Amino acid sequence: MRIRPLGSAWLCIAIILGVFFLQPRHLVSQTSANSLAEQQIRDKARNLLKQMTLEEKVAQLSQLPGFPAPEFRENVSQTMEEVLKSVGAGSVLWVKDPKEINRLQHVAVEQSRLHIPVLFGLDVIHGYHTIFPAPIAMASSWDTKMVESAQAVAAQEARAAGIQWTFAPMVDIARDARWGRMVEGAGEDPFLGSAMARAQVLGFQGEELGSPDRVLACVKHFAGYGAADGGRDYDSSYIPEEELWNVYLPPFKAALDAGSGSVMSAYMDLNDVPASGNPWLLHEVLRQSWNFQGFVVSDAFAVRNLVTHGYARDPQDAAHKAFTAGLNMDMASGTYLKYLPIELQQGRISMQQIDDAVLPILETKFRMGLFEHPYVEESRIEPTLNDPTHGQLARAAVQRSTVLLRNDGTLLPLDKSGKTIHSIAVIGPLGDAEADLLSMWGAMTKPGPTVSVVQGIREKVGSAISVDFTHGPNLMREFPSPFENIPIVPLKEQPAQTSQEAQQATQDAVALARRSDVAILVLGELDLMSAEYASRSSLKLSNGQEELLEAVAATGKPVVLVLINGRPLDITWAAGHVPAILEAWYPGSEGGRGIADILFGDANPSGHLPVSWPRSSGQLPLYYNHNLTQNPETSPNFKSRYWDLPSTPLYPFGYGLSYTSFSFDNLKVTPTVRVGNTIEVSADVTNTGGRAGDAVVQLYIHQRAGSASRP
């Protein structure tokens, strides 16, 4: 809520005791008209299914890769175009060019026997052309309406360019910052994670599947992917069932309650059973407990990789185990195309099972309107992608997502008039970055122009202040990313430097800081450093960035640290020595302008952390909602669970500063608290500072006694 100085607002929150999550927003109207439309869709799908051959049915259970994939070639000798002509396909993966999408769709619709359109899928995670802040950043806004609006823009742009299906939102709970894919989710908390899951599904799909200018959502990765051992991407997860139900599954349920039409299974083993062949996950939880009526797609090549896991004895067995577990569509491995017909011939699966798997895919295509409008209207692309309101919303999203971690002596906001500050040094390997502001997934779609931090600062101050930039040491991974420089991922790291070159770059930065009134250091991680296949053993500022920071701070000049990253980093030294710290995450296309708005006070930071910020990677996994234990951290004599470091986070979950201040008073709870009752919690929120600002009002509840210990 936005509150003017000395203004007050009254907050009321209704809670049903014993129910952990907000009640789902009901999206499917129960009117007779909608019921009739649903029945017509089901009838159309069943009638089409009756006309299909076995091979055509299996093709609908297959997603074809739109890029060279040796895994697919092992199973399928035909080209993608030949497959589309002969039997069609459920989906095509990672074709981005609208003209190529139209060409392939014409092949599927006009040259196949039954004229069934293809779903074109792409990882539109937080933007297509206009790239919004990464999901971990948008979760920092705690603003579900903003998140819904951002993903609605992403859907509109993607759909205009021919993409009908996005592999988002990712709702994996992440409690270990070493895990690189923390950047794609909403952090550690199932309540906030569920709120963000709902908002993103509503943004992507609208009020119902098939809404104009929207795309099919695909909630992922089902389930437990974020709990990988040691934060190592793809590694096994071992999660007790109680923790699954209470922590890891609720955001998925929230996404499905919001209407998500598809689900993606995860890569890893869950309690020794791979998620893509896990009957408990895909059948008992998803279909039996939750009555999910959509379809499940594997992650890329995950069906074939059941052999690699040691779970399936060969590719045919992999197809059998994935299919009978409840996985409808094989992403890009061709395993279903080759082996499901053999499975049927050998009597290991039935035609009824195949029909049951195909039907929700056909129903989805009818709901999406693909049979009536299969092609891209190319005249709509440019006006949609260049809509100026999209950039404005992206800039506002940066302002709301940035977290002010420290502002000692109220160094921020900086004066942009030129009266007190005459020169600014922008320093660091991410100060002039563009693609690296987008995250790996943002840079992989069709991003438009991106505003760097130094560009945003120069635009903000104009000729009033001299702004100089120096890069500092280059950033690179010890082990390169497998996503670097492949055809579908035009991303690369910065070039390697000798130790002498890196040392000289640091010396140049220190010299510039000495000549300037203020130093703004822009440090953190390249987009490929916090992404898929991007886990870390240490969270320290890498590649000489820590040394650069300390050397610049030693000049005695005022220093502002701006972090560009996808996870908490070890900034323990900075938290005690750098007066101002802004966490900007991967801020997207308008990152430079949004950050400049905050640095110079044209926007008031309102972000709050969706994760607990560790002092050291040795604390991980770290999260606020753990059980009290016999020696709670709230005990009077408690100091730490470690003898060498406080066990509390550097910055707690929900933390975030503002350029103003707020008071929360007159807390009331009515009526009497009893299990099953609805209670009303109210408070007075007052802006006690000198600027307008946004307050994120956080309410925490705790069960004091029961049949099990509770967080």
GIFENTA-V932692 format. One record per helix or strand of 2 or more residues. SS is the DSSP state (a for helix, b for strand). FROM is the first residue (numbers start at 0). LEN is the number of residues. If there is no record, write none. Layout:
# GIFENTA-V932692
ss	from	len
SS	FROM	LEN
SS	FROM	LEN
This chain:
# GIFENTA-V932692
ss	from	len
b	1	2
b	7	9
a	31	19
a	53	7
b	61	4
a	69	4
a	79	7
b	90	3
a	97	14
b	118	4
a	134	7
a	143	17
b	164	2
a	179	5
a	189	16
b	217	5
a	224	3
a	228	3
a	240	8
a	249	8
b	261	4
b	268	2
b	272	2
a	274	3
a	278	11
b	294	3
a	303	3
a	314	11
b	328	3
a	334	11
a	350	17
a	378	7
a	387	14
b	402	5
a	407	3
b	422	5
a	434	3
a	438	5
a	452	9
b	465	5
a	498	17
b	517	7
a	526	3
a	544	9
b	557	7
a	571	6
b	579	4
a	590	9
a	616	3
b	661	9
b	677	10
b	692	2
